[in-house]
Amino acid sequence: MSKIKILIADDHTIVRIGLVALLGAEADFEIVGEAKNGLQAVEDAMRLRPDVVVMDLVMPKKNGIDATAEILDRLPATKILVLTSFGTSDGITHALQAGASGAVMKTADDGTLVAAIRKVANGERVISPEIKKMLNEDPPIPVLSPRQKEILVAITDGRTNKEIASALGIRKDSVEDYLRTLFSKLGASNRTEAVAIALKKHLLKI
């Protein structure tokens, strides 16, 4: 039986050592490389052509999201499993959108990680319960247009629709249309909620 070739990408040496020890003990796993940053992860993936890359999200030189996208663009058959301690849904969501096959928290037990690697290698999608809960409770940052960002800043400053329309040179009913779309994207029902969500998601600089 052919082994699952694994590349580990994490900038913390102690994490890489632990993963090599854990995964290397599995009879059907073969650790083919270790990368200490996202740039090296891409280079090593091109050279080693692993079946699975265990990818951290926050790394120097190139983050795990960009590394995931680049690897999958050039090696579409390779599977990426995000292994992260990142505390918000945004990075994980972006990695999944970039093509990652799954995501597991670093706090997961050994058996969960081992099983997740086997599943993604087999073409399955794996998202751990903790991450599913996080994605439900903390939706990712929405993408706002430049105009929507201007409207958001304006309502944060307490401007009325008429004042916003005058400042931006648009009709008052256009401001109302922008606000409806903005509230929908943010999951807010009014201005106060919109501002609170924007502050939580760091969409506003204060």
N, C-alpha and C positions, 0 to 999 in steps of 0.2 A: 504494500500500500504506500502510495507516495505521501510524503509529509507536507504539511501546510507551512510554506515559507513565510516567516514573519519578520518585518522590519519594525523596530521600536523607535519612536521619535518623541523625545522628552528632554527638556533642558536641565533637568535635575538628575545628577549622577546617581544619587541614592535610589531614585525611582527606577532608573534604567537597570541598575544592579538587581533590584527586587524583582522586576519583571523578567529579566533574563533567568533568574533562579526559578521563579514560579513557572514560567511558560516552557523553559528548557527541560523541565522535568516531565513534560507530557510526551508520550511516545510518538504521537502523530504531529508534533510541532518541531520546526527547525528555525532557530533564530539566525537569520542571515546577516543582520546588521543592526547598528545602533546609531541614531542621529541625535545630536545635541541642539539642533536648531532647525527651523523650517527649511532654510535653504539647503542644508545638508540632507534633509529628509527627501527633498525633490531629487537631488543629485544621486543619492544612494538608491532611491527607487528606480531611477532610470538605469542604473548600473546593475542592480541586483534583481530587479523584476520580482518583487515579493508577491505572494498571494494576498497577504493582508498587511496593512500598515496600521499599527496601534499609534494613534496620533494625539498628542497633547494640543490644546488650542493656543495657549499663551506661551510663545517661544520667541527668542530673539531672531533678528535678520529677516525672518519671514514667519508670519503667524500660521497656526494650523489650518485656518480657513483657506488662506491663499495657497498654502502648500497642498491642501486637499484638492482644490480646483485644478492646480497645475498638474499634479500627478494623474488625476483622472482624465484630464484633457489629452495627456500623452500615453497613458496606460489605462484605457477604459476597463480592462479586465481585472485590474487590481481593486481590492476592496479596502475601504478605509473605515476603521473603527475608532471613533473619538473616545478617548479616556481622559476625563477632565475633572478638575475640582472647581472649575469656573462657576461662580455662584448665580449667574443670571441666564435666562433662556436665549438671549440674543446671539451669543457666539455659537451656541449649539445649533440653533435654528439655521444660522447662516452656513454652518458646516454641512448640515443635512441638505440644505438647498444647493450647496456646491457639489453634492453627490455622495457624501459619506453614507455608508450602509447601516450605520448604527452609532449609538452613543451610550456610554456607561460611565457612572461616576467613579472616581478613584476610591471612594469609600465603600464600593461594592465588595462583597466577599470574593475570595479567589475562584470559587466554583462558578460564580456568575460571569466573571471575565473570561474564563476558559471556555465556557459554553457559548458566550457571545462570539468569540473568535471562530469557533467551529461553525456557528450558524451563518455568519457573514461570508465565510469562505465557501459555504454551500449555496450562497446566493440569497440568503434570507435577510430581512431587515430587522434589526434589534434595537429597541429603545428601552432602557431600564425603567422600572416603575417610578423611581425617584425623578427621572428626567421627564417622563410623561406628566407627572404631577406638577413639576416646575413649569412646563410649557403651558399647562392649563391655567395655573395660578398667576403666572407672570408672562403674559404674551410678549413676543419680541417687539423691538422698536419698529414702528411703522415707517415706511419711506414717505416723506413729505416733499411736495414740490417747493420750489423757492417761494412762490406766492403763498402757499399754505403756511410756510415758516414765518413769512412777514405778518400774516394774519394772527398767528399764534403769539408772536411777540407783542403785537398791538393789543390783543385782549389781555395779555399779562400786564401790560401797562395801564389797563383799565379804560381803554378807549371805547367809545360807543361805535355802533355800526356806521353811523353818519360820519363820525370823525375818521374812522378807518377808510371809508370810501373817499373822503376828501384828501386824506394824506396819500393814498395810493392812486388817485385819479381814476377810480372805477365807480360804477353805480352801487347804490346801497343794496339793491336786491342781489347784486353779484357777491357782495360781502356775505350776505345771508346764505347764498349757495355755497360759498367757500367754507363757511362755518359748519354747515350741515355735513359736508364731506369730511371736514377736519374732525368733527365729533365722532363720525362713523369710524374713521381710521383709528382714532385713539380709544374708542369704546367708551366715550363720555356722553353724558346726557345734557351737560350745560358747560358754561365757561369755567366755572370753578373746578369742576372735575377735570376738564381738559388741561387746565394749567397745572393741577396737582399731578396728573399722569405725566405730563411733559417734564415736570421737575424731577419726578421719580426716575424717568427714563433718560435724564440728562439731555433732553432735547433743547433745553434752555440754559443759557449761561447766566449764573447769578453771582 
